Amino acid sequence: MKRLVFLCSGGGGNLRFVHAAIRRGWLPDTQLVGVLTDRICAANDFARDNGIFECCMDFSLAGQEQVLETVQRLSADAVVTNVHKILSPAFVAAHEGALVNLHYSLLPAFGGVIGVTPVKRALEYGATLLGVTAHQVSTEVDAGRPLLQAAIPVEPGDNADVVMDVVFRAGCLTLLGALRRQLGDDTPTRSRVMRLRERDVLFNPFGSVSDDWNDEAFWAQLKSPPVGERARAQS
């Protein structure tokens, strides 16, 4: 059984997706064993409500020794680094080859910024393709080897508010494909075009697909905390 740890800073949409992917068998033989955050956020609540170890920790460069020790104690085979902090060289070196980051652009374009910012910059620049990249983490920010990328065509009238739902879905699927590769899934891969919110998105490379990804209710539950979850505002 492969062991997966998430580093998070916010609502945990990608975390929810990967948790669902494990439960539905899209990421086989994998266990989500820990969620570490740099602030109290909805990701902590989601982990606690689903019986997953969670902890808010000091992610300053001077404070990452505890983070490193915790990830090592959890015996992680892969670590998703969706935390809004730069990881220390010591942390990256200790987990070389096991760290996967998700970035909302076709790297190396619009690297070095987080969240919706690279999407806004791409639109302001006049890019005709938006995208997402799941990549291995190196000591240089957003410079690690791409594992999987997805290209999203820009349409007239697009702005960040319009396209972010497509970007989010593409990001979830890109992260899934990258984790499959990272954790040793030998399912044959190729480039695929998938329809997301009436838009053709090209993924390369990608393995098997699911009909659930056409279900609006599935995506809606990833973005809205379930009833009973004690979502708290970010500090």
Secondary structure by P-SEA (a helix, b strand, c coil): cbbbbbbbcccaaaaaaaaaaaaacccccccccbbbbccccaaaaaaaaaccbbbbbbcccccaaaaaaaaaaaccccccccccccccaaaaaaacccbbbbbccccccccccccaaaaaaaaaaccccccccccccccccccccccbbbbbbbcccccccccaaaaaaaaaaaaaaaaaaaacccccccbbbbbcccbbbbbccccccccccccaaaaaaaacccccccccccc
